[in-house]
Each structure stands twice: as C-alpha cells, then as structure tokens.
Amino acid sequence: MTDKLRNESAEQELKGIGQQVKGKVQEGAGKITGNEDLEAEGNLNQAGGRVREKMGEAGRNVADALDPDRDKP
C-alpha cells in the first residue's frame, strides 16, 4: 500500500512540475505577445502546479511515515 501511495505521489510531483513549466511558457508567451489572458492563464497553471507538487510531497511523506523502515537495509 505504501509503495502505491509513494509511486502515485511521485507522479503527482512530476505532473506538478510539468504544469509549472507549461505555465511559465504561457506566461512568457503572453508577455511577449501582449496577451494578458494567456499571461494570467500561465500564472494560474504555475500556481496549480505548485499545489500539485506539494500534494505529491505530502503523500510521499505520509507513505514514509507509514513505513519508516522501508529504506533501511
């Protein structure tokens, strides 16, 4: 169970990082083109990505707390 939680959490962290990158690109494109809507969408994607990444970190921490001896030899 903890391995599944750990894997799903890592996936969410990576997706969150990817969402942040997408948002940064959108923000930059919006600034370059003067498209305020695209820039705002980019900012929202970055914020959502940060939340998703932190949720993944929290899930991983829960998995570690449930199975503290997992990484010990």
TORPA-4810 file (N, C-alpha, C, O; in nm, 3 decimals):
<nodes>
NODE_1_0.082_-0.119_0.000_0.000_0.000_0.000_0.087_0.126_0.000_0.059_0.220_-0.074_M
NODE_2_0.191_0.127_0.082_0.275_0.246_0.087_0.353_0.265_-0.042_0.381_0.379_-0.082_T
NODE_3_0.388_0.156_-0.109_0.458_0.169_-0.237_0.367_0.234_-0.342_0.412_0.319_-0.419_D
NODE_4_0.242_0.195_-0.343_0.147_0.254_-0.438_0.130_0.403_-0.408_0.131_0.485_-0.500_K
NODE_5_0.114_0.437_-0.281_0.099_0.578_-0.242_0.225_0.657_-0.279_0.217_0.769_-0.329_L
NODE_6_0.339_0.597_-0.254_0.466_0.662_-0.285_0.479_0.687_-0.436_0.520_0.795_-0.478_R
NODE_7_0.444_0.587_-0.517_0.451_0.599_-0.663_0.353_0.703_-0.716_0.388_0.785_-0.800_N
NODE_8_0.229_0.699_-0.666_0.129_0.796_-0.710_0.168_0.938_-0.669_0.145_1.034_-0.743_E
NODE_9_0.227_0.950_-0.553_0.270_1.082_-0.505_0.384_1.135_-0.590_0.387_1.254_-0.624_S
NODE_10_0.477_1.049_-0.625_0.588_1.092_-0.711_0.535_1.135_-0.847_0.584_1.232_-0.905_A
NODE_11_0.437_1.064_-0.898_0.376_1.100_-1.026_0.311_1.238_-1.017_0.324_1.320_-1.109_E
NODE_12_0.241_1.265_-0.907_0.178_1.396_-0.889_0.282_1.507_-0.879_0.262_1.617_-0.932_Q
NODE_13_0.393_1.479_-0.811_0.500_1.579_-0.803_0.552_1.614_-0.942_0.569_1.731_-0.976_E
NODE_14_0.577_1.511_-1.023_0.628_1.534_-1.158_0.527_1.608_-1.246_0.563_1.697_-1.322_L
NODE_15_0.401_1.570_-1.234_0.298_1.640_-1.311_0.287_1.786_-1.267_0.265_1.876_-1.349_K
NODE_16_0.304_1.809_-1.138_0.301_1.947_-1.087_0.416_2.029_-1.142_0.397_2.146_-1.178_G
NODE_17_0.532_1.970_-1.149_0.648_2.040_-1.205_0.624_2.069_-1.354_0.654_2.178_-1.402_I
NODE_18_0.570_1.972_-1.425_0.538_1.992_-1.566_0.435_2.102_-1.586_0.446_2.181_-1.680_G
NODE_19_0.336_2.107_-1.500_0.234_2.211_-1.509_0.295_2.348_-1.483_0.257_2.447_-1.546_Q
NODE_20_0.390_2.355_-1.391_0.458_2.481_-1.365_0.537_2.528_-1.487_0.536_2.647_-1.521_Q
NODE_21_0.605_2.435_-1.552_0.682_2.469_-1.673_0.587_2.520_-1.782_0.614_2.621_-1.846_V
NODE_22_0.477_2.449_-1.802_0.377_2.491_-1.901_0.329_2.632_-1.869_0.316_2.716_-1.959_K
NODE_23_0.301_2.657_-1.743_0.254_2.789_-1.703_0.357_2.897_-1.726_0.323_3.009_-1.766_G
NODE_24_0.483_2.866_-1.702_0.590_2.963_-1.725_0.599_2.998_-1.873_0.618_3.114_-1.909_K
NODE_25_0.586_2.897_-1.959_0.589_2.920_-2.103_0.470_3.006_-2.145_0.485_3.101_-2.222_V
NODE_26_0.352_2.973_-2.094_0.233_3.052_-2.126_0.248_3.196_-2.079_0.215_3.289_-2.152_Q
NODE_27_0.298_3.213_-1.959_0.318_3.348_-1.906_0.413_3.427_-1.996_0.386_3.541_-2.031_E
NODE_28_0.524_3.365_-2.032_0.621_3.431_-2.119_0.564_3.466_-2.255_0.586_3.575_-2.306_G
NODE_29_0.490_3.372_-2.313_0.428_3.397_-2.443_0.326_3.510_-2.433_0.314_3.593_-2.524_A
NODE_30_0.253_3.512_-2.323_0.155_3.618_-2.303_0.221_3.755_-2.291_0.170_3.853_-2.345_G
NODE_31_0.333_3.760_-2.220_0.406_3.886_-2.206_0.461_3.933_-2.340_0.451_4.051_-2.374_K
NODE_32_0.519_3.840_-2.415_0.579_3.875_-2.544_0.474_3.926_-2.642_0.497_4.023_-2.715_I
NODE_33_0.358_3.859_-2.644_0.255_3.894_-2.741_0.158_4.000_-2.689_0.074_4.050_-2.764_T
NODE_34_0.170_4.034_-2.563_0.076_4.131_-2.505_-0.060_4.072_-2.476_-0.158_4.145_-2.461_G
NODE_35_-0.068_3.940_-2.469_-0.193_3.870_-2.442_-0.207_3.850_-2.291_-0.151_3.756_-2.235_N
NODE_36_-0.281_3.938_-2.227_-0.296_3.933_-2.081_-0.368_3.807_-2.034_-0.340_3.755_-1.927_E
NODE_37_-0.463_3.759_-2.115_-0.535_3.636_-2.078_-0.441_3.516_-2.074_-0.448_3.435_-1.982_D
NODE_38_-0.354_3.505_-2.172_-0.258_3.395_-2.176_-0.159_3.406_-2.060_-0.122_3.306_-1.999_L
NODE_39_-0.118_3.528_-2.032_-0.027_3.551_-1.920_-0.094_3.510_-1.788_-0.031_3.446_-1.704_E
NODE_40_-0.220_3.548_-1.770_-0.294_3.511_-1.649_-0.313_3.360_-1.640_-0.300_3.302_-1.532_A
NODE_41_-0.343_3.297_-1.753_-0.357_3.151_-1.755_-0.227_3.083_-1.714_-0.227_2.984_-1.642_E
NODE_42_-0.116_3.139_-1.761_0.014_3.087_-1.723_0.039_3.097_-1.574_0.090_3.004_-1.512_G
NODE_43_0.002_3.211_-1.517_0.018_3.228_-1.372_-0.067_3.128_-1.294_-0.023_3.073_-1.194_N
NODE_44_-0.190_3.105_-1.343_-0.277_3.007_-1.277_-0.220_2.866_-1.288_-0.225_2.789_-1.192_L
NODE_45_-0.166_2.832_-1.403_-0.106_2.699_-1.420_0.015_2.681_-1.329_0.036_2.573_-1.274_N
NODE_46_0.092_2.785_-1.313_0.207_2.776_-1.223_0.162_2.753_-1.079_0.218_2.670_-1.008_Q
NODE_47_0.061_2.828_-1.037_0.009_2.811_-0.900_-0.048_2.671_-0.881_-0.022_2.606_-0.780_A
NODE_48_-0.127_2.625_-0.977_-0.184_2.490_-0.969_-0.076_2.384_-0.967_-0.088_2.283_-0.896_G
NODE_49_0.030_2.405_-1.044_0.141_2.311_-1.045_0.213_2.305_-0.912_0.254_2.198_-0.867_G
NODE_50_0.229_2.421_-0.850_0.294_2.422_-0.717_0.210_2.345_-0.616_0.263_2.270_-0.535_R
NODE_51_0.078_2.365_-0.622_-0.012_2.293_-0.530_-0.003_2.143_-0.555_0.008_2.064_-0.461_V
NODE_52_-0.006_2.104_-0.682_0.000_1.962_-0.717_0.132_1.900_-0.670_0.135_1.788_-0.619_R
NODE_53_0.241_1.973_-0.689_0.372_1.924_-0.645_0.374_1.906_-0.494_0.424_1.805_-0.444_E
NODE_54_0.322_2.003_-0.420_0.320_1.994_-0.273_0.230_1.881_-0.225_0.261_1.816_-0.125_K
NODE_55_0.119_1.856_-0.296_0.032_1.744_-0.259_0.108_1.612_-0.277_0.095_1.521_-0.195_M
NODE_56_0.184_1.602_-0.384_0.265_1.482_-0.406_0.369_1.464_-0.297_0.390_1.353_-0.248_G
NODE_57_0.434_1.574_-0.258_0.532_1.567_-0.149_0.466_1.520_-0.021_0.521_1.437_0.052_E
NODE_58_0.347_1.574_0.007_0.276_1.536_0.130_0.241_1.387_0.128_0.255_1.318_0.229_A
NODE_59_0.196_1.338_0.014_0.163_1.196_0.003_0.285_1.108_0.025_0.276_1.004_0.090_G
NODE_60_0.398_1.151_-0.029_0.521_1.075_-0.010_0.561_1.076_0.137_0.606_0.974_0.190_R
NODE_61_0.544_1.190_0.203_0.577_1.198_0.346_0.487_1.107_0.429_0.532_1.046_0.526_N
NODE_62_0.361_1.097_0.391_0.268_1.007_0.461_0.313_0.862_0.440_0.316_0.785_0.536_V
NODE_63_0.348_0.827_0.318_0.395_0.691_0.290_0.521_0.659_0.371_0.535_0.549_0.425_A
NODE_64_0.611_0.756_0.381_0.733_0.736_0.460_0.700_0.718_0.608_0.763_0.638_0.676_D
NODE_65_0.602_0.794_0.657_0.563_0.782_0.798_0.497_0.648_0.827_0.514_0.592_0.935_A
NODE_66_0.422_0.596_0.730_0.356_0.467_0.748_0.452_0.350_0.741_0.426_0.244_0.798_L
NODE_67_0.562_0.369_0.672_0.658_0.260_0.652_0.801_0.316_0.670_0.877_0.323_0.574_D
NODE_68_0.837_0.356_0.793_0.965_0.423_0.815_1.088_0.335_0.792_1.197_0.387_0.769_P
NODE_69_1.072_0.203_0.797_1.186_0.112_0.780_1.209_0.070_0.635_1.299_-0.009_0.609_D
NODE_70_1.131_0.120_0.543_1.137_0.077_0.403_1.276_0.092_0.344_1.324_0.000_0.277_R
NODE_71_1.342_0.204_0.367_1.471_0.231_0.304_1.590_0.182_0.386_1.705_0.204_0.348_D
NODE_72_1.563_0.118_0.498_1.673_0.068_0.580_1.715_-0.072_0.533_1.630_-0.152_0.493_K
NODE_73_1.845_-0.102_0.539_1.893_-0.235_0.497_1.851_-0.345_0.589_1.884_-0.461_0.567_P
</nodes>
